Amino acid sequence: MKLTCFGFLLALMSGAAFGQIAPTKTCDSAGIGSVRLTADEPVTIVSVSAETAGAGTSVVPYCLVKVRVPQAINIWVGLPMEGKWNGRLQSEGGGGYGGLVGVPTSSILGGYIGIQTDTGHGSGADPGTMGDFGMLSPGLPNTALQKDFAYRSEHLMAVIGKQLAQAVYGRQPMYSYWNGCSSGGRQGLRMAQDFPGDYDGILAGAPAIHWDRFQAGQLWSQIVMKDLVGGPISAAKQKLATNAAVKACDKNDGVVDGTITDPRMCRYSAAADKSITTASCTAVNEACLTPTEATAIDRIWKGATNVKGELLWPGVERGAAIDLLGGPMPFIIAVNQPKYWVYLDPTWDWNVVTLANYEQFFKKTREMVGPMLATDNPNLSAFRARGGKMITWHGFNDPLIMPQGSIRYYDSVVKSSGKNYGDVQKFYRLYMAPGVEHCGGGDAPQPGRAPTKESPLASQENLFQAVVNWVEHGQVPDRVLASQSLSGGATRTRPLCPYPAFAKYKGQGSTDDAANFVCAVQ
């Protein structure tokens, strides 16, 4: 919620706008615990406890409020106390299939009301990869829990968080933000699409949109290797092909730095590279590829196709690690989705999928999963009309969620608007990060710091601040700085540019200095 100019000035004059907003209720059952919250179902405050985050001079006291909404949505809200609230709210997205909820420490330390949710379930030893909640019993989908995971729990984070702000501080947040990556990125886009009034600014990193298609695509590597090679190709052979692709296409952007700026422009073929692919190579020789192995790797890079060779979904990009999806065993989510969401059969065996029937499997997945989880509606007009701002970013070396999915979605938004990139960039921008892996990592300049257990959103720091500055100060993020620590203590910086532009070297000066690059359409 945005304050009027008059209200904002009053808040500044009262010292309540930034970091001096004290709670009006105590952090106990008689105070905050007595607040009555409302939603589409009865809301129960499970517990209220006084806690602290940080250490030394950076300690932030906060009140942790644990809330439950039927059927089983758990929402934890951290309310900064003792005048530490900055007047804003930040919902933190989750990963995988959710199922876990924790203290939103990163948000609290920043002065925000921080919120997390388990998305309405918590089954299995690792609920983030199980997905079994999608099936009520064999043959019967659990539609209620599917909805909770898809969008309802995330919407309730905003509803409940804003009610607690009003009850505890006597006012609504001046600004509300969504910050998430992977599943959290998909969740943020779903809020912009279906609940445009919930958040003023959204950061959606490596978004798991097209949930139906990219997860079907996650099984492609295994099917190709099974049908063509007879089983997995060793990690060493995969890395041999990846390194060769980077060497061949690194120079395409005019700078040799071990990174392919735009892998879509890389046409390298492992099968055509006679320096690594030989007829005399064997499966046990990891210094070369057999022709069949090279053909399989080329098909993995190309992406999922039907028997006619028509592309169904893009593949892992050249330069990205292949072994995460193409390892000794299939990625667990890629197997569990068909079990519990597509065929509703926990005994389903992925080996029944072949190159010959893959298109049938792909279409069945879209049919069963797409309506609930695709999150690909390009109509963002309502979010734009209320002044919302959104940034999506995606690492081009993402080995899990195919980065071209984010490009496809952004292009669909441009097409839906009926105008052009420049028009859409007034409220929504996409940044592709060369060499960056899933939600951060990789041997390339990063948007922020490497994520940790304590700061899972650290990789998004610079981009999240760009969202805040765009929303609150009208600072358009034409370039976002990414940085990388090099050996010997040096630092490499590069600009992340709003798609369809990429960083282009000016031709002079250090290639480790972002100042020597411009944003240009290739």
Secondary structure as GFF3:
##gff-version 3
##sequence-region A 1 522
A	DSSP	alpha_helix	5	13	.	.	.	ID=ss1
A	DSSP	three_ten_helix	32	34	.	.	.	ID=ss2
A	DSSP	beta_strand	44	53	.	.	.	ID=ss3
A	DSSP	three_ten_helix	56	58	.	.	.	ID=ss4
A	DSSP	beta_strand	60	69	.	.	.	ID=ss5
A	DSSP	beta_strand	73	80	.	.	.	ID=ss6
A	DSSP	beta_strand	88	92	.	.	.	ID=ss7
A	DSSP	alpha_helix	105	109	.	.	.	ID=ss8
A	DSSP	beta_strand	113	117	.	.	.	ID=ss9
A	DSSP	alpha_helix	127	130	.	.	.	ID=ss10
A	DSSP	three_ten_helix	132	134	.	.	.	ID=ss11
A	DSSP	beta_strand	135	137	.	.	.	ID=ss12
A	DSSP	beta_strand	140	141	.	.	.	ID=ss13
A	DSSP	alpha_helix	143	147	.	.	.	ID=ss14
A	DSSP	pi_helix	148	152	.	.	.	ID=ss15
A	DSSP	alpha_helix	153	169	.	.	.	ID=ss16
A	DSSP	beta_strand	175	181	.	.	.	ID=ss17
A	DSSP	alpha_helix	183	194	.	.	.	ID=ss18
A	DSSP	beta_strand	201	205	.	.	.	ID=ss19
A	DSSP	alpha_helix	211	217	.	.	.	ID=ss20
A	DSSP	alpha_helix	220	224	.	.	.	ID=ss21
A	DSSP	pi_helix	225	229	.	.	.	ID=ss22
A	DSSP	alpha_helix	235	249	.	.	.	ID=ss23
A	DSSP	three_ten_helix	250	253	.	.	.	ID=ss24
A	DSSP	three_ten_helix	263	265	.	.	.	ID=ss25
A	DSSP	alpha_helix	291	302	.	.	.	ID=ss26
A	DSSP	beta_strand	303	305	.	.	.	ID=ss27
A	DSSP	beta_strand	311	314	.	.	.	ID=ss28
A	DSSP	alpha_helix	332	337	.	.	.	ID=ss29
A	DSSP	pi_helix	338	342	.	.	.	ID=ss30
A	DSSP	three_ten_helix	350	352	.	.	.	ID=ss31
A	DSSP	alpha_helix	358	373	.	.	.	ID=ss32
A	DSSP	alpha_helix	381	385	.	.	.	ID=ss33
A	DSSP	beta_strand	389	395	.	.	.	ID=ss34
A	DSSP	alpha_helix	404	417	.	.	.	ID=ss35
A	DSSP	alpha_helix	421	424	.	.	.	ID=ss36
A	DSSP	beta_strand	428	433	.	.	.	ID=ss37
A	DSSP	three_ten_helix	458	460	.	.	.	ID=ss38
A	DSSP	alpha_helix	461	473	.	.	.	ID=ss39
A	DSSP	beta_strand	480	485	.	.	.	ID=ss40
A	DSSP	three_ten_helix	487	489	.	.	.	ID=ss41
A	DSSP	beta_strand	491	496	.	.	.	ID=ss42
A	DSSP	beta_strand	501	505	.	.	.	ID=ss43
A	DSSP	three_ten_helix	514	516	.	.	.	ID=ss44
A	DSSP	beta_strand	517	521	.	.	.	ID=ss45
###
